[in-house]
Amino acid sequence: MHRGNLFENVPASLPQEHIETLLSGGGPVRVERIVSRGHASREGEWYDQEEVEWVVLLRGAAALEFEGQDQATEMRPGDWLEIPAHCRHRVTSTAVAEDTVWLAVFCGPPQ
């Protein structure tokens, strides 16, 4: 059995997003905690994943851009999204003054 707290044990310095796999049974499902602190995708960089991603914002704030959409999708605590496989997206901003904590569930082809 494993136990933890989604808001604890965050590194003091975050030069890049902190990604921690919380559950991965070797099958098609993986759960990650992602902590951002003012991070965003590099200009022109897009995520294009083979898996479906379900993500919920637990703390902080963020904005995501989806290819083909005119404006960013703003997220605040409690907001969640299901991102289909190969739906190109990027993080345009996350809160600077506080940690943005995400919980992401990936499902699709086995890793």
N, C-alpha and C positions, 0 to 999 in steps of 0.2 A: 504494500500500500504506500502511496506517495501522498504528501500533503503540502500545501503552500498557501500563500496569500497573493492575489494578483497585484496588490499595490505595494508590496514590500520587496526588499532585496533588489532595488534598482540601482545600478552603478551611479556614483556621484557624477562622473564625467561620461557624457554620451557623445563622442565624436561622430558616431553613426547610430542608427536605430538599434535598439537592443531587441533581438529576436530569440525567444526561448521556446523550444518544443516542450509542451506539457504532456502530450499523449501521442504516441505513434506505435501502433501495434504491428507494423510491417505490412499492413493492408492498405486499403484505399482511403483511410481517414487519418488526418493529422490535425492536432489542435496546437495553436501557438499563441503565446502572449507577445505582443509587440509594444514596445515603449518608444515613443517619439518625443523629442524636445526641440521643436522648431525645425524639424527635418522635413524635407520635401524631395520629390524625385528630381533628378537633374533635368534641365531643359532638354526636351526631345527624347527623354527616356520613358519607355512605356513598359508596364507589366503585360505579358501575354502568356498566361498560364494554361497548362493542359488540364488543370483541375478546376472544379467549381469552388468558389470561395464564398463562405458566409462570414461576414465580419460585423462585430458590434463594437461601438465606441463606448467604453466604460467611464472614462475620465478625460477631460481636456476638450479640445476642439480640432477639427480637421476639415479640409476641403479636398475632394477628389474630382478629377477631370476624366471623362470618358470620351474616347474617340468618337467624333461625329456629333457630340453635344455642344451647344453654344456656350453654356455656362457651367461652372463647377457645381458639384453637389456638396452642400455644406452638411457637416455632421456635428452633432452635439451628444452628450451622454444619453445613452439609451437608444440612439439611432442605430439601425442595422441595415445591411445590404446583402443581397445575394448577387454575386458577380459570376455570370456564366463563364465557362471555359472559353478561352481565346477572346474574351472581351477586353480590348486594350484600354488600360486605365493607368493613371498616375496620381500621386499625392501632390497637390499643389501647395498645401500649407498644413502645418500643425501648430498648436499653441506653443508660444515661446516661454511664457512665464510659468507654465506648469507642465507636468508630464501628461502626454496624451497616451492613454492605455487602451489598447485594442485587444480583443479576443477574436482570433481567426480560426475557422474550421475549414479545412480543405478536404474535398472528397473527389475522387475520380480514379484514374488509372493507378495501380499500385506503384509505389516508388521503388 
